[in-house]
Structures are given as structure tokens and as C-alpha cells.
Amino acid sequence: MISHKFKRLLKRLGQVVFKIKTIFMEFFRFLAFFIKYLFGKVSSLPRLIIGSYFLFLNMISALKFFLIAKLIWGRGRLFRFVTHVGIISLAIVIIVSGGLLSGTPLVRRAEGFTPTDYLTYSDALRSNPSPATDIPDRPRNEPLDYVVASGDTLSSIGEMFRVSTDAIVYANNIADEDVLRLGQTLIIPPVEGVIYQVKKGDSLASIAAKFKVPEQSIGEFNYIFDNSELKVGQKIVVPEAQIPQVPPAFVPPPVASSRSPRLSPVPLTAYKEGGHAGGVEGSTGSFGWPMNSRSISQYFSRYHLGLDITAPVGTPVYASDGGIVLRSGWWLGGFGNAVKLDHGNGYTTAYAHMSQILVSVGQKVRKGQVVGEVGSTGRSTGPHTHFVVQKDGKYLNPLGVF
């Protein structure tokens, strides 16, 4: 009984295997036939392409000969019609293709366009407009007026408008580099150079010779190509001019009164006097930074005879080297609360615009001792220390002695 059932199971299993084998054989036979068919079609594709190409050329050639024959036999009567039709057809093709291709990545990439260039709703309607001044990148050909804001210096304004501090100083006849005041209006030249007011007898050649620039550059920038176009009192821009030095302003000594600010016993000329020729007790002969801050808002130049180092109000100001306090108190001339130290061998240092002074005249100080705190007293648009180094009365670049 069991043997009979087992034989029937084997028989059915054999039938299933035979059917699966038959299915696989038919599938592989179909696959082989399909590949052979596909290969045949692919191999005939180049012939089809080449045939179509030559057929197209023949059609174009036939059309060309047809049109030439019509034009020749028409003796020019169809020339105007054909020209008009050709121009109109070309215009239609350009308009249609331009509209279809204008939104493609290829065109946007070629034009430097990005989706963010669209004006968004937030750009059109801003609930909190910014009061900051935007300086356009496009070149200017006329001066503009700038109102001094808090924290401005000649250097920062020059960097903002891409002109030198010398150009700003000359355009505004500034003799003292520390006289910037909040709300003060400055004339900013359009380019590096000077703004010159034409005087009687001036010519393009004489102005060019005065500022050592080519005559052509003045004419082209101001659109002046003949001396007859120069008018007395007219202001012109001299690009790339060699800027003459503005003489320093004379500050007369103050008249003493009971209402005058507190002064030290040292005369006002002490700011320009030299130190002692010999050594001074406590002096090391080397200078260090007067503050922990290294943030410089204005560098040394012939119009700015010191280094402006910015820091919050109350930041300690240290003696750059050991020495004796020559001057301590309120200085006229824009320096506010200031201290001057004598380091011997002709060297002196000064620290201006401080909020608080912690030393007195005649006191000996060591290198690194706190002499005061950062402030914004005197002529100052923000908290900083105006640091000055002199050798026998001559101003030195502080960055060259650290």
C-alpha cells in the first residue's frame, strides 16, 4: 500500500519537473529569438539613418533647385516676396525658440541667473527696514556727502568708499585727524584722488602738472576736452592725484579760568616734547601693547600720528614701558583724559580718550602697570585708546616698536 502511494508521488513529481523543464526551454528559446531579432534591427539602424540623411539632402537639393528655377524664370519678381517670408519666418523661429529655452538650466547658467534672484514678498515688503547705508558697487563720477556716525574713523570711512584717508582729509581740509564729530558732513571723492576748485588762469595742463597726473585722465573723467570749458570756481575731480600734505592747524593756548577743565602742571606743548636724553628708572627699552585688545580701528599715517585701539569702556590701559608720568589729566585739542609717559632716551608714549586716569604727574610706573581705563572722552566717536609713540618729538608708528 505504501509502496503504491510512493510510486504515484514520484510519478507526479516527475510530471511537475518535466513541465518546469519545458517552460524554461520555451523561455530560453523565446529569449534567443528576441535577441536575434533585436540584433538584426539594431544592425540595420545605421543603414536606416544614413538612408534618411541622404534622402533629406536630396529633398533639400531638389527644393533649392526648384526655388532657384522659380527665381530665375521669374526675373526677380519673387525676390521681395521670398525675402519678406524668410525674415518673418526667422523672426518667428527666434521668438518661439527663445520662449521655449528661456527657462532651461542652460540659459539660466549662461546668464548667471539663479532662482533666488526673483524678488520675494519679504524683499518687497519689509516690516523692519534697516537704517544702514548701502554703498553701491557701481563707479561714481561725482562727490557725495557722508554724515559721520558713531564709531566712524577716517580709515573706516575710507574703506567704506574705497578711497584713502589722504583723499578725504584733502577734500575736507582736515588739519587734525582726531576732529571727527557725530553728525559732521564729509565730502567723499568718487575715486582715489582730489577734488580741485578751478582758479583763474588754470588749464588742464597746469592742473595735471600740479598733481602729477596725465592731462587726458582729468579731461576724460570730467568730460572736459578743451580749456574753454573750465570755469573759475568749478569743482573737478583729479583721479589718482598725488595728494599734497595739509599743514597742521595751530591750537592757541587756553586762557585760564575757574571754569576751565582740570589741566596738569605741564604746558600744552608737552604733547610734542621729547623725553629725557638719558635712561629712566623702570624703563626696559622695549615696548608692549598698551591693551589686551588687538582691534585697530585706525592705523598710523601722516594724518593720524598714532594707533586707535578699540575696546569696551573700562578696559584697562597699561604702560607700554616703565617710566615717569609727564602729564596726566584733561588735554585740550581733542584728546580728552590722557596720560603721557617719559621712558628715557628720548622716548615718550601717550594714551588718550580714557574714561578714567589712575596715575598722576611725577609718578613712577612700571611696564604693564594700569595707567587708566578705555573711554571716549574728547573728540571721539567711540570707545578706544589713541596710542602715540615719539622719539625726540618725532612721531613713530607704534606697530614698528612693539
ZAVO-373991 format. One record per residue (C-alpha): residue number from 1; chain; x, y, z. Coordinates in pm, 1 decimal, always signed. Layout:
! ZAVO-373991
SITE  num  chaine        px        py        pz
SITE  NUM       A         X         Y         Z
...
//
This chain:
! ZAVO-373991
SITE  num  chaine        px        py        pz
SITE    1       A      +0.0      +0.0      +0.0
SITE    2       A    +271.3    +240.7     +99.0
SITE    3       A    +482.5    +136.9    -199.6
SITE    4       A    +193.9    +207.6    -436.2
SITE    5       A    +139.1    +561.2    -293.1
SITE    6       A    +509.5    +635.7    -310.3
SITE    7       A    +521.2    +536.9    -676.7
SITE    8       A    +227.9    +766.6    -756.0
SITE    9       A    +403.8   +1057.5    -573.0
SITE   10       A    +721.3   +1000.8    -770.4
SITE   11       A    +521.8    +993.5   -1092.0
SITE   12       A    +354.0   +1327.6   -1013.8
SITE   13       A    +684.5   +1479.7    -913.0
SITE   14       A    +834.5   +1366.8   -1243.1
SITE   15       A    +547.4   +1528.0   -1430.6
SITE   16       A    +599.6   +1860.3   -1246.0
SITE   17       A    +973.9   +1858.3   -1320.4
SITE   18       A    +901.7   +1785.9   -1687.6
SITE   19       A    +659.3   +2079.3   -1708.3
SITE   20       A    +910.7   +2318.1   -1541.0
SITE   21       A   +1181.2   +2197.2   -1782.0
SITE   22       A    +950.5   +2254.5   -2076.3
SITE   23       A    +867.8   +2609.6   -1955.9
SITE   24       A   +1236.8   +2701.0   -1915.4
SITE   25       A   +1323.2   +2559.4   -2257.9
SITE   26       A   +1044.9   +2761.2   -2420.8
SITE   27       A   +1155.9   +3078.1   -2234.5
SITE   28       A   +1519.9   +3043.8   -2340.8
SITE   29       A   +1410.3   +2966.7   -2696.4
SITE   30       A   +1199.2   +3285.8   -2698.9
SITE   31       A   +1484.1   +3485.9   -2544.9
SITE   32       A   +1727.9   +3365.3   -2809.0
SITE   33       A   +1482.3   +3451.1   -3085.6
SITE   34       A   +1419.3   +3800.1   -2937.4
SITE   35       A   +1791.4   +3877.2   -2908.3
SITE   36       A   +1845.5   +3763.4   -3266.9
SITE   37       A   +1555.4   +3981.6   -3383.4
SITE   38       A   +1676.1   +4282.5   -3184.1
SITE   39       A   +2032.7   +4244.2   -3310.2
SITE   40       A   +1903.4   +4235.6   -3666.6
SITE   41       A   +1707.6   +4555.8   -3617.4
SITE   42       A   +1998.3   +4731.8   -3449.2
SITE   43       A   +2237.3   +4627.7   -3725.2
SITE   44       A   +2001.0   +4775.9   -3982.8
SITE   45       A   +1965.5   +5104.8   -3789.2
SITE   46       A   +2283.3   +5271.4   -3929.6
SITE   47       A   +2164.4   +5190.1   -4283.0
SITE   48       A   +1828.6   +5344.5   -4198.8
SITE   49       A   +1990.2   +5660.9   -4055.4
SITE   50       A   +2228.1   +5700.3   -4347.6
SITE   51       A   +1946.9   +5644.0   -4593.4
SITE   52       A   +1730.3   +5903.6   -4420.6
SITE   53       A   +2020.4   +6150.2   -4420.7
SITE   54       A   +2077.4   +6118.3   -4794.2
SITE   55       A   +1703.4   +6135.5   -4856.1
SITE   56       A   +1690.0   +6460.9   -4659.7
SITE   57       A   +1983.5   +6600.6   -4857.2
SITE   58       A   +1812.3   +6509.5   -5181.9
SITE   59       A   +1493.5   +6681.3   -5070.0
SITE   60       A   +1685.9   +6996.1   -4973.5
SITE   61       A   +1873.7   +6990.0   -5304.8
SITE   62       A   +1551.8   +6945.6   -5500.2
SITE   63       A   +1390.1   +7231.2   -5307.0
SITE   64       A   +1693.1   +7452.0   -5371.6
SITE   65       A   +1686.3   +7387.6   -5745.9
SITE   66       A   +1312.4   +7442.0   -5751.1
SITE   67       A   +1342.9   +7781.1   -5580.0
SITE   68       A   +1636.7   +7885.9   -5797.9
SITE   69       A   +1444.9   +7794.4   -6108.8
SITE   70       A   +1142.0   +7991.9   -5993.3
SITE   71       A   +1352.3   +8296.2   -5907.9
SITE   72       A   +1547.0   +8285.5   -6234.2
SITE   73       A   +1242.4   +8233.6   -6452.9
SITE   74       A   +1052.5   +8494.4   -6257.1
SITE   75       A   +1323.9   +8750.2   -6340.4
SITE   76       A   +1332.4   +8895.0   -5987.9
SITE   77       A    +958.2   +8928.8   -5941.7
SITE   78       A    +960.7   +8689.0   -5643.9
SITE   79       A   +1272.7   +8831.3   -5477.8
SITE   80       A   +1090.1   +9073.5   -5246.0
SITE   81       A    +827.1   +8815.1   -5152.2
SITE   82       A   +1087.9   +8548.9   -5071.8
SITE   83       A   +1296.0   +8795.8   -4868.4
SITE   84       A    +999.2   +8905.6   -4659.9
SITE   85       A    +884.0   +8549.5   -4599.1
SITE   86       A   +1236.0   +8447.0   -4496.5
SITE   87       A   +1278.4   +8732.7   -4249.7
SITE   88       A    +935.2   +8676.9   -4094.5
SITE   89       A    +998.6   +8302.8   -4063.7
SITE   90       A   +1335.4   +8361.6   -3897.6
SITE   91       A   +1179.2   +8605.7   -3651.2
SITE   92       A    +906.5   +8355.5   -3561.9
SITE   93       A   +1164.1   +8079.7   -3507.1
SITE   94       A   +1373.2   +8305.1   -3279.2
SITE   95       A   +1070.5   +8418.3   -3074.7
SITE   96       A    +932.0   +8066.5   -3031.6
SITE   97       A   +1268.5   +7905.7   -2952.0
SITE   98       A   +1358.6   +8188.2   -2711.8
SITE   99       A   +1039.4   +8139.3   -2516.7
SITE  100       A   +1089.6   +7763.3   -2502.1
SITE  101       A   +1455.4   +7782.1   -2397.8
SITE  102       A   +1440.1   +8079.3   -2159.1
SITE  103       A   +1352.9   +7864.6   -1858.9
SITE  104       A   +1605.7   +7589.0   -1921.9
SITE  105       A   +1905.8   +7541.1   -1686.7
SITE  106       A   +2142.1   +7602.6   -1979.4
SITE  107       A   +2013.9   +7957.2   -2037.3
SITE  108       A   +1994.6   +8038.7   -1665.8
SITE  109       A   +2352.5   +7918.4   -1614.5
SITE  110       A   +2479.5   +8118.3   -1914.5
SITE  111       A   +2311.9   +8435.8   -1784.4
SITE  112       A   +2435.3   +8381.8   -1427.9
SITE  113       A   +2072.4   +8357.0   -1311.1
SITE  114       A   +1968.0   +8172.9   -1000.8
SITE  115       A   +1614.8   +8114.8    -871.8
SITE  116       A   +1695.6   +8331.1    -568.2
SITE  117       A   +1725.5   +8633.7    -799.7
SITE  118       A   +1347.7   +8664.8    -800.3
SITE  119       A   +1206.0   +8943.1    -583.1
SITE  120       A   +1031.6   +8773.5    -295.3
SITE  121       A    +740.0   +8904.9     -96.8
SITE  122       A    +962.5   +8959.8    +206.3
SITE  123       A   +1200.2   +9165.3      -7.5
SITE  124       A    +919.2   +9383.0    -141.4
SITE  125       A    +758.7   +9446.4    +198.1
SITE  126       A    +995.3   +9468.5    +492.1
SITE  127       A    +844.5   +9522.4    +830.9
SITE  128       A   +1179.1   +9626.0    +984.9
SITE  129       A   +1378.4   +9834.8    +736.3
SITE  130       A   +1749.8   +9863.0    +810.6
SITE  131       A   +1891.8  +10215.7    +863.4
SITE  132       A   +2235.8  +10112.8    +735.2
SITE  133       A   +2383.1  +10294.0    +435.9
SITE  134       A   +2428.3  +10073.0    +130.7
SITE  135       A   +2731.8  +10168.2     -76.2
SITE  136       A   +2670.2  +10075.9    -443.4
SITE  137       A   +2939.5   +9888.4    -631.7
SITE  138       A   +2887.5  +10090.7    -946.5
SITE  139       A   +3152.2  +10362.0   -1003.8
SITE  140       A   +3068.1  +10723.4    -918.0
SITE  141       A   +3178.1  +11030.4   -1110.9
SITE  142       A   +3066.2  +11292.5    -860.6
SITE  143       A   +3147.4  +11354.6    -490.4
SITE  144       A   +2890.6  +11267.9    -227.7
SITE  145       A   +2820.7  +11384.6    +126.9
SITE  146       A   +2859.2  +11144.6    +420.4
SITE  147       A   +2739.1  +11210.9    +775.9
SITE  148       A   +2975.4  +11081.1   +1045.5
SITE  149       A   +2812.5  +10813.1   +1262.5
SITE  150       A   +2910.8  +10661.5   +1594.9
SITE  151       A   +3232.5  +10460.7   +1575.8
SITE  152       A   +3345.8  +10613.7   +1244.8
SITE  153       A   +3711.5  +10690.2   +1179.5
SITE  154       A   +3885.5  +10824.3    +871.5
SITE  155       A   +4016.6  +10475.0    +796.6
SITE  156       A   +3677.3  +10305.6    +826.3
SITE  157       A   +3511.6  +10571.3    +608.7
SITE  158       A   +3790.1  +10536.9    +350.7
SITE  159       A   +3747.9  +10159.0    +338.8
SITE  160       A   +3370.8  +10200.0    +306.2
SITE  161       A   +3402.9  +10420.4      -3.5
SITE  162       A   +3728.1  +10265.1    -135.8
SITE  163       A   +3931.8  +10585.0    -114.4
SITE  164       A   +4234.1  +10671.3    +100.8
SITE  165       A   +4219.8  +10875.1    +420.4
SITE  166       A   +4450.5  +11126.6    +249.7
SITE  167       A   +4185.3  +11188.8     -17.1
SITE  168       A   +3916.9  +11250.1    +248.5
SITE  169       A   +4147.5  +11474.7    +451.3
SITE  170       A   +4233.8  +11688.1    +147.1
SITE  171       A   +3873.3  +11711.1     +21.9
SITE  172       A   +3754.3  +11836.5    +361.9
SITE  173       A   +4065.1  +12042.2    +451.9
SITE  174       A   +4110.7  +11844.2    +773.8
SITE  175       A   +4423.1  +11950.7    +961.3
SITE  176       A   +4365.2  +11740.5   +1274.4
SITE  177       A   +4292.9  +11372.5   +1225.4
SITE  178       A   +4101.2  +11348.2   +1553.5
SITE  179       A   +3838.7  +11615.8   +1482.0
SITE  180       A   +3559.8  +11387.1   +1353.9
SITE  181       A   +3232.1  +11471.5   +1524.2
SITE  182       A   +2899.8  +11291.4   +1527.9
SITE  183       A   +2676.3  +11442.6   +1261.8
SITE  184       A   +2967.3  +11606.0   +1079.6
SITE  185       A   +2925.4  +11605.9    +699.0
SITE  186       A   +3225.6  +11495.0    +494.6
SITE  187       A   +3277.7  +11527.6    +120.3
SITE  188       A   +3379.2  +11188.3     -22.3
SITE  189       A   +3563.6  +11188.3    -358.0
SITE  190       A   +3424.9  +10945.4    -617.4
SITE  191       A   +3768.2  +10788.1    -674.6
SITE  192       A   +4116.5  +10796.0    -528.9
SITE  193       A   +4237.7  +11149.1    -595.3
SITE  194       A   +4142.2  +11508.1    -510.7
SITE  195       A   +3853.2  +11745.6    -568.9
SITE  196       A   +4000.8  +12064.7    -709.1
SITE  197       A   +3833.8  +12405.3    -744.5
SITE  198       A   +3935.4  +12577.3   -1065.6
SITE  199       A   +4114.2  +12911.3   -1018.5
SITE  200       A   +4175.0  +13195.8   -1257.5
SITE  201       A   +4444.8  +13109.0   -1510.2
SITE  202       A   +4412.1  +12732.1   -1460.9
SITE  203       A   +4425.6  +12495.0   -1756.9
SITE  204       A   +4409.3  +12119.4   -1791.7
SITE  205       A   +4784.2  +12112.5   -1840.0
SITE  206       A   +4861.2  +12324.1   -1530.4
SITE  207       A   +4624.8  +12120.8   -1309.7
SITE  208       A   +4773.6  +11796.1   -1440.3
SITE  209       A   +5125.9  +11924.1   -1370.4
SITE  210       A   +5029.3  +12033.5   -1018.5
SITE  211       A   +4900.8  +11690.8    -920.4
SITE  212       A   +5141.3  +11490.3   -1142.3
SITE  213       A   +4875.5  +11308.6   -1346.5
SITE  214       A   +4816.0  +11282.6   -1724.8
SITE  215       A   +4613.4  +11569.7   -1867.7
SITE  216       A   +4396.8  +11320.5   -2056.7
SITE  217       A   +4278.9  +11146.3   -1738.0
SITE  218       A   +4138.5  +11474.2   -1599.0
SITE  219       A   +3959.2  +11553.9   -1923.5
SITE  220       A   +3809.2  +11209.6   -1970.4
SITE  221       A   +3686.0  +11177.4   -1611.1
SITE  222       A   +3520.4  +11520.7   -1607.6
SITE  223       A   +3418.1  +11522.3   -1977.2
SITE  224       A   +3628.0  +11833.7   -2034.7
SITE  225       A   +3830.0  +11831.9   -2354.1
SITE  226       A   +3912.3  +12198.4   -2400.7
SITE  227       A   +4040.6  +12470.2   -2166.6
SITE  228       A   +3748.6  +12690.2   -2266.4
SITE  229       A   +3518.3  +12452.5   -2077.2
SITE  230       A   +3694.5  +12527.7   -1745.1
SITE  231       A   +3511.6  +12785.8   -1533.8
SITE  232       A   +3651.1  +12969.8   -1231.1
SITE  233       A   +3505.2  +12814.0    -914.5
SITE  234       A   +3417.5  +12489.7   -1093.2
SITE  235       A   +3499.7  +12174.2    -895.4
SITE  236       A   +3659.6  +11890.2   -1087.8
SITE  237       A   +3793.2  +11550.1    -985.6
SITE  238       A   +4161.0  +11475.5   -1042.5
SITE  239       A   +4185.6  +11093.1   -1036.0
SITE  240       A   +4499.8  +10928.0    -896.6
SITE  241       A   +4639.4  +11267.3    -796.2
SITE  242       A   +4943.2  +11293.6    -570.0
SITE  243       A   +4778.5  +11447.1    -267.0
SITE  244       A   +4969.7  +11736.7    -108.0
SITE  245       A   +5004.8  +11737.6    +268.2
SITE  246       A   +4763.4  +11956.1    +461.9
SITE  247       A   +4954.6  +12174.0    +714.9
SITE  248       A   +4860.1  +12107.6   +1079.1
SITE  249       A   +4625.9  +12355.4   +1242.6
SITE  250       A   +4756.4  +12578.7   +1518.0
SITE  251       A   +4578.0  +12537.7   +1852.5
SITE  252       A   +4630.1  +12850.2   +2068.3
SITE  253       A   +4690.6  +12801.2   +2441.7
SITE  254       A   +4375.5  +12833.7   +2653.8
SITE  255       A   +4300.5  +13126.8   +2879.2
SITE  256       A   +4297.7  +13010.8   +3239.9
SITE  257       A   +3966.4  +13049.0   +3421.5
SITE  258       A   +3783.6  +12897.3   +3710.9
SITE  259       A   +3554.7  +12715.8   +3468.8
SITE  260       A   +3836.2  +12562.5   +3261.0
SITE  261       A   +3878.7  +12182.9   +3271.5
SITE  262       A   +4145.3  +12041.1   +3501.7
SITE  263       A   +4494.3  +12061.0   +3347.3
SITE  264       A   +4823.6  +11910.5   +3458.9
SITE  265       A   +5111.5  +12146.7   +3555.5
SITE  266       A   +5286.9  +12053.3   +3229.3
SITE  267       A   +5227.6  +12306.1   +2941.9
SITE  268       A   +5015.9  +12208.3   +2641.4
SITE  269       A   +5331.3  +12177.0   +2431.5
SITE  270       A   +5421.5  +11871.2   +2638.5
SITE  271       A   +5237.9  +11654.2   +2385.2
SITE  272       A   +5510.2  +11730.5   +2132.3
SITE  273       A   +5809.8  +11745.9   +2361.3
SITE  274       A   +6074.2  +11473.9   +2371.8
SITE  275       A   +6168.1  +11256.0   +2666.2
SITE  276       A   +6483.2  +11271.0   +2871.8
SITE  277       A   +6805.5  +11201.4   +2684.2
SITE  278       A   +6927.4  +10959.5   +2949.2
SITE  279       A   +6770.3  +10647.8   +3093.5
SITE  280       A   +6469.4  +10649.1   +3325.8
SITE  281       A   +6426.6  +10418.6   +3622.3
SITE  282       A   +6189.8  +10132.7   +3539.9
SITE  283       A   +6233.5  +10158.7   +3161.6
SITE  284       A   +6317.8   +9827.6   +2988.7
SITE  285       A   +6390.8   +9970.5   +2644.3
SITE  286       A   +6118.4   +9760.8   +2477.6
SITE  287       A   +5752.5   +9849.0   +2423.1
SITE  288       A   +5450.0   +9626.1   +2470.7
SITE  289       A   +5086.4   +9658.1   +2367.1
SITE  290       A   +4904.0   +9906.6   +2590.7
SITE  291       A   +4590.0   +9689.2   +2596.3
SITE  292       A   +4490.8   +9326.0   +2569.6
SITE  293       A   +4277.9   +9415.6   +2269.0
SITE  294       A   +4437.3   +9394.7   +1922.9
SITE  295       A   +4141.8   +9551.9   +1741.4
SITE  296       A   +4271.5   +9851.0   +1543.1
SITE  297       A   +4014.8  +10096.4   +1403.6
SITE  298       A   +4266.4  +10342.8   +1255.8
SITE  299       A   +4631.9  +10291.3   +1169.4
SITE  300       A   +4926.5  +10528.8   +1182.2
SITE  301       A   +4961.6  +10772.7    +890.7
SITE  302       A   +5090.1  +11122.6    +828.8
SITE  303       A   +4740.0  +11248.4    +911.1
SITE  304       A   +4690.7  +11015.7   +1206.2
SITE  305       A   +5002.1  +11014.7   +1421.6
SITE  306       A   +4904.8  +10724.9   +1641.4
SITE  307       A   +4720.3  +10396.4   +1668.5
SITE  308       A   +4348.9  +10371.7   +1759.3
SITE  309       A   +4283.9  +10050.9   +1955.0
SITE  310       A   +3918.0   +9975.7   +2025.7
SITE  311       A   +3782.8   +9805.3   +2338.8
SITE  312       A   +3479.5   +9839.8   +2567.9
SITE  313       A   +3465.7  +10129.4   +2813.9
SITE  314       A   +3651.9  +10043.4   +3133.9
SITE  315       A   +3907.9   +9810.3   +2971.8
SITE  316       A   +4248.6   +9855.6   +3146.2
SITE  317       A   +4514.6  +10059.1   +2966.8
SITE  318       A   +4871.7   +9951.9   +3050.2
SITE  319       A   +5201.4  +10139.9   +3039.6
SITE  320       A   +5379.3  +10026.1   +2723.4
SITE  321       A   +5710.6  +10050.1   +2914.3
SITE  322       A   +5827.6  +10169.5   +3253.1
SITE  323       A   +5890.0  +10541.1   +3308.1
SITE  324       A   +5773.1  +10863.6   +3469.8
SITE  325       A   +5435.0  +11033.1   +3422.1
SITE  326       A   +5495.2  +11357.9   +3235.4
SITE  327       A   +5134.3  +11454.3   +3200.2
SITE  328       A   +4804.4  +11338.2   +3345.6
SITE  329       A   +4460.4  +11493.5   +3313.4
SITE  330       A   +4233.7  +11661.7   +3061.6
SITE  331       A   +4403.2  +11773.6   +2739.6
SITE  332       A   +4266.7  +12037.3   +2509.1
SITE  333       A   +4282.8  +11971.5   +2136.7
SITE  334       A   +4052.3  +11669.9   +2137.4
SITE  335       A   +4244.4  +11412.6   +2343.6
SITE  336       A   +4017.5  +11423.3   +2649.3
SITE  337       A   +4153.5  +11237.0   +2951.3
SITE  338       A   +4510.0  +11145.3   +2860.8
SITE  339       A   +4842.5  +11040.2   +3007.0
SITE  340       A   +5196.5  +11089.0   +2876.5
SITE  341       A   +5492.3  +10882.1   +2998.5
SITE  342       A   +5865.6  +10951.6   +2967.0
SITE  343       A   +6068.5  +10633.8   +2909.3
SITE  344       A   +6409.9  +10796.3   +2876.6
SITE  345       A   +6647.7  +10808.4   +2579.1
SITE  346       A   +6408.1  +11049.6   +2405.1
SITE  347       A   +6111.7  +10805.1   +2400.8
SITE  348       A   +5764.0  +10902.0   +2520.4
SITE  349       A   +5420.9  +10741.3   +2488.8
SITE  350       A   +5074.9  +10894.1   +2521.0
SITE  351       A   +4733.5  +10737.6   +2589.8
SITE  352       A   +4426.4  +10946.9   +2501.4
SITE  353       A   +4042.2  +10944.3   +2529.0
SITE  354       A   +4045.3  +10748.3   +2858.0
SITE  355       A   +3738.5  +10735.1   +3081.6
SITE  356       A   +3945.9  +10727.5   +3399.8
SITE  357       A   +4309.0  +10812.1   +3483.6
SITE  358       A   +4483.2  +10612.1   +3757.2
SITE  359       A   +4825.9  +10785.1   +3771.6
SITE  360       A   +4946.6  +11138.1   +3846.3
SITE  361       A   +5225.6  +11365.4   +3723.8
SITE  362       A   +5572.4  +11267.4   +3850.4
SITE  363       A   +5466.3  +10914.5   +3947.3
SITE  364       A   +5698.7  +10628.6   +3851.3
SITE  365       A   +5525.4  +10343.4   +3669.1
SITE  366       A   +5647.0  +10000.0   +3568.9
SITE  367       A   +5589.0   +9826.7   +3236.9
SITE  368       A   +5238.7   +9675.4   +3227.4
SITE  369       A   +5105.8   +9889.2   +3513.5
SITE  370       A   +4747.8  +10012.8   +3465.8
SITE  371       A   +4751.4  +10387.8   +3392.6
SITE  372       A   +4382.5  +10428.7   +3310.7
SITE  373       A   +4070.9  +10281.4   +3152.3
SITE  374       A   +3935.5  +10294.0   +2798.1
SITE  375       A   +3681.4  +10566.1   +2729.1
SITE  376       A   +3554.2  +10804.3   +2462.8
SITE  377       A   +3639.3  +11146.4   +2606.7
SITE  378       A   +3744.4  +11442.2   +2394.5
SITE  379       A   +3687.9  +11431.2   +2020.5
SITE  380       A   +3595.6  +11065.5   +1983.8
SITE  381       A   +3314.5  +10876.2   +1811.0
SITE  382       A   +3350.2  +10553.9   +2010.3
SITE  383       A   +3542.0  +10389.6   +2295.0
SITE  384       A   +3909.2  +10344.8   +2205.3
SITE  385       A   +4260.8  +10444.3   +2308.7
SITE  386       A   +4464.4  +10674.8   +2087.2
SITE  387       A   +4820.0  +10545.4   +2144.9
SITE  388       A   +5119.6  +10760.4   +2043.0
SITE  389       A   +5494.3  +10684.6   +2041.6
SITE  390       A   +5753.9  +10961.7   +1997.3
SITE  391       A   +6131.6  +10966.1   +1973.4
SITE  392       A   +6287.2  +11309.1   +2039.3
SITE  393       A   +5949.9  +11462.9   +1949.1
SITE  394       A   +5920.3  +11273.4   +1620.2
SITE  395       A   +5613.7  +11054.0   +1580.2
SITE  396       A   +5677.1  +10682.7   +1522.6
SITE  397       A   +5448.6  +10407.6   +1400.4
SITE  398       A   +5364.1  +10213.6   +1718.8
SITE  399       A   +5345.6   +9886.2   +1521.8
SITE  400       A   +5716.4   +9929.5   +1445.6
SITE  401       A   +5826.8   +9944.7   +1809.7
SITE  402       A   +5624.2   +9662.2   +1970.2
//
